[in-house]
Amino acid sequence: MLRRAPRLAIPALAAVSLGLAACSTPPSSGHGASASGAGAGTARSGGTLTVGLAEAPDALDPTTAQTYVGRVVMINMFEKLYDINAQAQIVPELASQMPQISGGGKTWVIHLRSGIKFNDGTPFNAAAVKATLERDMTDKLSARAASLSAITSVTAVNPTTVKLTLSKPDSPLLAVLAARSGMIESPKAIKALGNNFSKHPVGVGPFEFASRPSSDEIVLQKSPYYYGKSAVKLSKIVFQVITQPQVRATDLQAGSIDVADRIQPSDYASLKKDSAVRLDPVTTLGYEGITINVSNSHGAGQPPFTTASNVLAQHPELREAFKLALNRQVINKVVFGGLYVPGCTPISPASPWYQNLPCSSQDISKAKQLVAASGVRTPITVPLMIEAGNDLETKLASVIQSMESPAGFKVSIQPTEFTTALQEAQHGKFTAFQIGWSGRLDPDQNIAPFWGPGSLLNYSGANYSSIDSLLAQARAAQTMAARKALYKQAIQQMQQENNIIYLYYPKFILGYRANVTGIGYYADGLMRFASAGFTSGS
């Protein structure tokens, strides 16, 4: 989402090649690996956990859902074929082991765990996996079809074995199956509800859907069918939408909520002093940066890609100068209190795919030389679109504005309602857009949507055959080493083009009361409550 997480030997191709991990035994508490245990102490049985969410989730349907916050809720109702662990490695969840990949990467065999039931009491099996994936691939409302486009057929070989036949090798598919596409849905519920599935979603999970009284409240209850129910402590979870960060922080301190989603850096210091509150920051898989309209002249992903009318598009040296005027370390200190991680690539250091490539340092002298060489009269006006009503975005934009001034740029800040901003970006009606990405497990999903010529998220109008070729080769490559080498080359070329100037990797800061323990909280920022509960005596 655009911003505003084996019982048998692992086949070398599937695990070692892709640089991923497996667990030696099936997880006892679900969600891939044991929970990270945010919060200390032993959890008692029972209790209702109240969670403050930063936004309202959209439909609670893995096939159609698109919001990040929807994943926060659904991960507690829908286990996936694969999940991630605390090291951001992919591990089996409903699958019993990593996939067996053969046929030059075009045949995937997935073995499933047995003896598992959906939260409506029906069996989880290969037929259910087939039904879910085919719905994801063919439903006219599906938001998963593009990421599964390499699959030509899904075969239920037997109750515990699924075979995927691909039209071409697609290494990112494993990460796709560790996200919403891997959330397996009850065939009984699919048949009964169809496109109303979100009204009573049914998956395999420690909690089952109870009700959604309004768009701002969702209630889950402990599942009687969950295979690991003996380890689940909570009786109920109530998600409440609290969009104002300061209100979430205040409610957490007051004890009116038990867990707060995404505490802001501005609230971190005061909450840190409160003995009744605990904070758990994790570096996310996403990034933040500035997207520049270079050749989005007919709409994102729509050819022909012709040079946009703004000066940054017409003069590549000005994009380089704009980048050189920025100081990522100062931005992190001034805007985020030093909590975030400065960086200049689309791959976060929280990812196993991270490569520590050198970033440009602030160099006002060189930036001035490039501006002079462009022949464009200064000050050069650069409209910068940001999300309206977001205090951090406004502060960040102000710092960027002050940094660019000495180099000869006059940054004009344009606060825009977020949905409107996305529409403007899609239609190429912008010069620069301060925007980020929540991040994905596989590097392809952090790069290709924004640099691929045919992507509707290619707001900059990127159309570089050399970069596109490297990304295609990386998708087809079947070893981690080969893929990392190709991504390194692609990123180095991206850094020369500067369609996106990457700035930093955010941290998601989980806030919770001191009497809460056992929350699984990893680099994807999703709160896993399978092992969570209130401490004994609380």
SVG drawing of the C-alpha trace seen along z (x, -y; Angstrom):
<svg xmlns="http://www.w3.org/2000/svg" viewBox="-25 -33 56 70">
<polyline fill="none" stroke="black" stroke-width="0.4" points="0.0,0.0 1.1,-3.5 1.9,-5.0 -0.2,-7.3 4.8,7.1 9.0,27.9 9.0,31.2 11.1,32.2 14.4,31.0 14.1,27.8 14.8,28.2 17.9,26.2 16.1,24.3 13.2,23.2 14.9,22.2 18.6,21.8 18.3,20.2 15.8,17.6 17.5,17.0 14.6,17.8 14.0,19.8 12.0,22.8 10.9,23.9 11.8,27.4 8.4,28.1 4.9,26.8 4.4,23.6 2.5,24.2 0.9,20.8 0.4,20.0 1.8,17.2 4.9,19.0 7.3,18.6 6.8,18.0 5.7,14.5 8.4,11.9 6.8,11.5 6.4,7.8 5.7,7.3 7.1,9.3 5.4,11.8 3.1,14.8 -0.3,14.2 -3.4,15.3 -6.4,16.7 -9.3,14.4 -9.9,10.8 -10.8,8.3 -7.9,6.5 -8.8,3.0 -6.6,1.9 -6.5,-1.6 -6.0,-1.6 -4.6,-4.6 -7.1,-4.2 -10.3,-2.4 -9.8,0.9 -11.5,1.5 -13.3,4.8 -12.1,7.7 -11.7,9.9 -8.2,11.0 -9.1,11.2 -10.4,7.6 -8.8,5.7 -6.2,3.0 -5.5,1.2 -2.5,1.8 -4.6,1.5 -6.9,4.2 -4.0,6.6 -3.4,5.7 -6.9,7.0 -7.0,9.9 -3.7,11.5 -5.4,12.5 -8.3,14.3 -6.5,15.6 -3.3,17.7 -1.4,17.9 0.5,20.5 3.7,18.7 4.4,16.0 7.5,14.1 9.5,14.5 11.2,11.9 14.1,11.8 11.8,11.0 12.5,14.5 9.7,16.4 8.6,19.5 5.8,22.1 2.5,21.5 -0.4,23.5 2.2,25.1 4.1,27.8 7.4,26.9 8.9,24.5 7.7,25.1 9.4,27.7 10.3,25.8 11.2,27.6 10.8,27.4 13.1,24.4 11.0,22.5 7.6,23.2 6.3,26.0 5.7,25.3 4.5,28.1 3.2,27.0 2.6,29.5 0.0,28.6 -0.4,29.3 -3.2,31.7 -5.9,31.8 -6.7,28.1 -10.1,26.5 -11.5,23.2 -13.3,21.1 -16.6,22.4 -15.6,26.0 -14.9,27.1 -11.6,28.7 -8.6,26.8 -7.1,28.8 -5.8,28.5 -9.2,27.9 -9.6,24.9 -6.2,23.5 -7.3,24.1 -10.6,22.3 -9.0,19.3 -6.2,18.9 -8.6,19.3 -10.9,16.7 -7.9,14.4 -6.9,14.9 -10.3,14.6 -12.8,12.6 -13.5,9.3 -13.1,7.4 -9.8,9.1 -6.8,7.0 -4.6,10.0 -4.8,11.0 -1.8,9.1 0.6,10.6 -0.6,14.1 -0.6,13.6 2.3,16.0 0.1,18.9 -1.7,20.7 -3.3,23.5 -3.8,24.7 -4.2,28.4 -5.2,30.2 -3.0,33.3 -4.4,34.8 -5.8,33.3 -2.5,32.1 -0.7,31.3 -1.2,28.4 0.6,27.9 1.0,24.5 1.9,24.4 3.5,21.1 3.9,19.6 7.3,18.3 9.6,18.4 8.4,16.0 10.6,15.9 8.6,13.1 5.6,15.5 6.8,16.9 6.5,13.5 3.1,13.1 1.9,16.3 3.2,14.9 0.9,11.9 -2.8,11.5 -2.8,14.0 -1.7,16.7 -4.6,16.1 -6.8,19.1 -10.5,18.6 -13.2,21.1 -14.8,22.5 -18.1,22.8 -18.1,19.1 -17.0,18.2 -19.9,20.2 -22.4,18.8 -21.4,15.2 -19.6,14.5 -18.7,10.8 -20.3,10.3 -17.5,12.5 -16.3,9.5 -19.6,9.3 -18.6,12.5 -15.0,13.5 -13.9,17.0 -10.3,18.3 -7.9,20.3 -6.8,18.2 -6.7,17.8 -9.6,15.5 -12.8,15.5 -14.9,12.6 -17.7,11.6 -19.1,8.3 -18.4,4.9 -20.9,2.5 -19.5,-0.4 -16.7,-1.1 -14.7,-2.3 -15.1,0.8 -14.3,4.5 -14.8,7.3 -13.0,10.7 -13.4,13.6 -11.3,16.6 -11.9,19.4 -13.1,22.8 -11.8,24.5 -8.2,23.2 -5.6,25.9 -3.5,24.0 -6.4,22.7 -4.8,24.0 -2.1,21.3 -4.5,18.5 -5.2,16.5 -7.5,13.6 -11.2,14.1 -11.9,11.1 -10.2,8.3 -11.9,5.0 -10.3,2.8 -11.2,-0.9 -10.3,-3.4 -8.6,-6.5 -7.1,-8.5 -5.5,-11.3 -2.0,-10.2 -2.1,-12.3 -5.5,-10.9 -4.2,-7.4 -1.3,-8.2 -3.5,-9.9 -6.0,-7.0 -3.1,-4.6 -1.8,-6.5 -5.3,-6.8 -5.8,-3.0 -8.9,-3.4 -7.1,-1.3 -4.6,1.5 -2.6,1.3 -1.9,-1.7 -1.0,-1.3 1.9,-3.3 2.8,-5.8 4.3,-8.9 7.9,-10.1 6.4,-13.3 4.7,-11.3 7.6,-8.8 9.5,-10.8 6.5,-11.5 5.2,-7.9 8.7,-6.6 8.6,-8.2 5.3,-6.6 5.9,-3.4 2.4,-2.1 3.3,-2.1 5.7,0.0 7.0,-1.0 8.4,1.4 9.8,-0.3 10.6,1.9 12.2,0.7 9.7,1.4 10.1,3.0 8.9,-0.2 10.5,-3.5 9.7,-7.2 10.9,-9.5 10.1,-12.1 8.7,-10.9 9.4,-13.3 7.2,-13.4 9.8,-12.7 7.7,-11.4 4.2,-10.7 2.5,-12.6 -0.5,-10.4 -1.2,-8.8 0.7,-6.3 1.6,-3.2 0.2,-4.7 2.5,-5.2 3.9,-7.2 6.2,-8.3 7.3,-11.8 9.2,-14.3 7.0,-16.1 6.7,-19.9 8.4,-20.6 12.1,-21.7 13.1,-18.7 11.9,-16.4 13.5,-18.5 16.9,-18.7 18.2,-15.5 21.0,-17.4 18.5,-19.4 17.1,-16.1 20.7,-15.3 21.1,-18.8 17.8,-18.5 19.0,-15.2 22.4,-16.7 20.8,-19.6 19.2,-17.1 20.8,-15.8 19.1,-12.6 20.7,-12.5 19.5,-16.0 16.0,-15.1 15.9,-12.1 17.0,-14.1 14.9,-17.2 11.7,-15.6 11.7,-12.2 13.9,-12.7 16.5,-10.4 14.2,-7.4 14.0,-6.5 16.8,-5.1 18.2,-7.3 18.7,-5.5 18.7,-5.8 17.4,-2.6 13.9,-0.9 15.1,2.0 15.0,1.5 17.8,2.7 15.0,4.8 14.9,7.0 17.2,10.0 17.6,8.5 19.1,5.3 22.4,4.2 24.4,1.3 24.9,-0.8 26.5,-4.2 24.2,-7.3 25.0,-10.7 25.9,-13.2 24.7,-16.7 26.8,-18.8 25.4,-22.3 28.4,-23.5 28.0,-20.7 24.2,-21.2 24.8,-24.9 27.2,-23.9 24.6,-21.6 21.9,-24.3 24.1,-26.8 25.0,-24.2 21.3,-23.7 20.9,-27.3 17.6,-27.6 17.1,-30.9 17.0,-30.7 15.1,-30.5 13.7,-27.4 10.1,-26.8 9.4,-23.2 5.8,-22.4 5.9,-19.6 2.6,-17.8 2.1,-16.4 -0.7,-14.8 -2.9,-17.5 -3.5,-17.4 -0.4,-15.2 1.8,-17.1 4.9,-15.0 4.5,-15.3 4.2,-19.1 7.3,-19.2 9.3,-17.1 8.3,-19.3 9.3,-22.4 12.8,-20.9 13.1,-19.9 12.1,-23.4 14.8,-25.0 17.5,-22.6 16.7,-23.2 16.8,-27.0 20.6,-27.4 21.0,-25.3 18.6,-27.6 15.3,-25.8 12.1,-27.4 10.0,-24.6 6.3,-25.4 4.5,-23.1 1.1,-21.9 -1.0,-20.1 -3.5,-17.9 -6.1,-15.4 -4.5,-12.0 -7.0,-10.3 -6.9,-13.4 -3.1,-13.4 -3.0,-9.8 -5.4,-10.7 -3.3,-13.7 -0.2,-11.5 -1.8,-8.8 -2.8,-11.4 0.7,-13.0 -0.6,-16.3 2.3,-17.0 6.0,-17.9 7.2,-16.3 5.2,-14.1 6.3,-13.3 5.1,-9.7 6.1,-6.4 5.4,-2.7 4.6,-0.4 6.9,2.3 6.8,5.9 8.9,9.0 10.3,9.4 12.4,6.6 10.5,6.9 7.4,5.6 9.2,2.6 10.7,1.7 8.7,3.0 5.4,1.2 7.1,-2.2 9.6,-1.6 7.8,0.7 6.4,-1.1 3.1,0.7 2.3,0.2 -0.5,-2.1 1.8,-3.0 4.5,-4.3 3.8,-7.9 7.1,-9.2 6.7,-7.7 9.8,-5.6 10.6,-3.9 14.1,-2.6 14.6,0.5 17.9,1.3 16.2,1.2 13.2,3.1 15.4,5.8 17.3,6.2 14.1,6.5 12.7,9.1 16.0,11.1 15.7,10.8 12.2,12.2 13.3,15.2 16.6,15.8 16.4,18.7 19.2,17.9 19.3,15.2 22.9,14.3 21.9,13.8 18.8,11.8 20.7,9.5 23.4,8.8 20.7,7.8 18.9,5.6 22.2,3.9 22.7,3.0 19.1,1.8 19.3,-0.3 22.5,-1.9 20.9,-2.9 17.8,-4.2 20.0,-6.4 21.4,-8.0 17.9,-8.7 16.5,-10.0 12.8,-9.4 12.4,-8.6 14.8,-10.2 14.7,-7.8 15.1,-9.4 14.5,-7.0 13.0,-3.9 10.2,-4.6 9.8,-2.7 6.5,-1.5 6.3,-2.1 3.9,0.2 2.5,-1.1 0.9,1.1 0.0,1.1 2.6,2.7 0.2,5.4 0.0,6.7 2.4,9.4 3.1,11.7 2.4,9.6 4.2,10.7 5.5,7.6 7.9,7.8 9.2,5.8 5.8,5.9 4.3,3.9 1.4,6.3 0.3,7.1 -0.1,10.8 -2.2,11.6 -2.2,15.4 0.1,15.5 -0.9,12.1 -2.7,11.6 -2.8,9.8 -0.2,10.6 -1.2,12.7 -2.6,10.5 -3.5,7.7"/>
</svg>
